[in-house]
């Protein structure tokens, strides 16, 4: 399911900012949404920036996985609140793609899109709810973010 808001023409987009709560998104959903955002950025001839937000300190290695073919994309990891970090990262000309956290196989994002929209009334926003995908396996050509390719 895709929920969108386009208060300005989408053709004016200069950068796609994909933001996700890192520890609460399945690897499959993250990979699918990166693919969607990459396609959108290519169609709009816009840059793509990925923002993974850790809303709490990790207890173990982050489960967020990124396909090796996406390793060339600009990826930034930050720690803090999702809304605050997204508002800090936004630039004029951005379109925001949000991935909701997944709890017990249900997508939820809460009020974050509404709060961001109130703070940035001219910001195009896409909220992507994807069905749960099967977990990626290393033999499928997927690497953990930050892991060297030989691990």
N, C-alpha and C positions, 0 to 999 in steps of 0.2 A: 504494500500500500504506500502511496506517495501523497503527502499533504504539502501543498505549495502555497506561497503567497508572493505575488509579483507586483509590488506597488510602482515599479519603474520598468521600462522595457528591458527584458532579459538580454537583449543584444548589447546593452551598455556595460555588461559585466566584464571586468578586467581580470578578476581572480575568483576562483572557487575555493572557499575555505571549508574543508570537511572537518567537522569536530565530533569527537566521540569520547564518552567516558571509558577510558582504556580498560579498566579491570572489569567492566560490566558488559562488554560486547563480545559475542562469540567470534572466533577467527573467521568462520564462514561468512557471517554478516559483514564483518569489516572488509574482507576481500571483495565481496560482491558490491558493496557500496563504493569502495575505491574504484572499482571498474566503472561503475555508473558515473561517478564524479569525473573520472578521467575522460570518459566519452563526452560528457557535457562540456568539459573544459576545451577539448579538441574542437567540438562543434562551434563553440563560441570564440575560439582562438584566444582563450584566457589561460592564465597560469593556474596551477593547482597547488594548494598548501594543505597538508594534513596536520591536524592538531589533536593529539591524544592527551586527554586530561585525566590525571590521577586524582580522584577526589579524596582518596585516603591512601596512606602509605601501604605499599604492597607487602604482603606477608611472605610471598615467595616470588619467583620469577613471573613476570607478567605473562598472561596467556595470549596477549594480542599477537597475532601472526600476520605477516605480510608476505604475499607471494614474491618470490625472488625477482620476478619481472617488474615489480613496483619499487625495487630498491633504489632506483634513480630519482624517485619523487621526493620533494622536500617534505620531511616529516619532523615535527617538533613535539617533544614531550614536555609537559608542564605539570606542576602539582598545584592544586587549589580547587576552587569552586568552578563548575562548568560555565555558569553564566559570566562570572567575573573574568575568567581566562578568555572566553570567546569575545567579550566586549573589548578586552585589551588587544586582542589579535586582529580585530576587524579594521579594514582600511576602506577609504572611499572607493567605490566601484566593485566591492565584493558582493558575492552571492554566497549564502551560508547553507551548507548541507549538514544536517544533524542526524546522528544515529542514536536512537533511544537505547537505554540500558536494557538488558534482558534478564529478568528475574523469573525463575521457575518457568522458563519457556514462554514468557509473556513479555512483549515489548512495552516499555513505559518510559516516558520522558518527563512527566509531571508538568510543571508550569514554565519550564525553561524557555521554550519557544515564545510563549506569551511575554515573558519578562524581557527577552532580547528584542522582540518586535516593538514593545513599548519604548525601549531605549533607543532603537534605531528604526524609526517609522518608514524609512525609504529602503530598507534592506530586503532584498529577495531572500526568502527562506524556503528550503525544501526539507521536509522531515521524511526519512526513509524507514519504513517498517518492512523488513524482509522476513520471510518464513525462516525458521531455524534450519540451518544447513548441517550436514554431517560434519564432524570435526575433521580438520585437515590433518594429513599424516605426512611426516617428513619424506616418505617415498613418493609423495605426489608433487614434489618440487617446491615445498613450502619451507621457509626458514623463519625462526623466531626473530623478531626485530632485535637487532643488536648482537645476534649470534654470528660468529664467523661461519662461512659456508661449509667448513670442513667438520663442524661438530655433529 
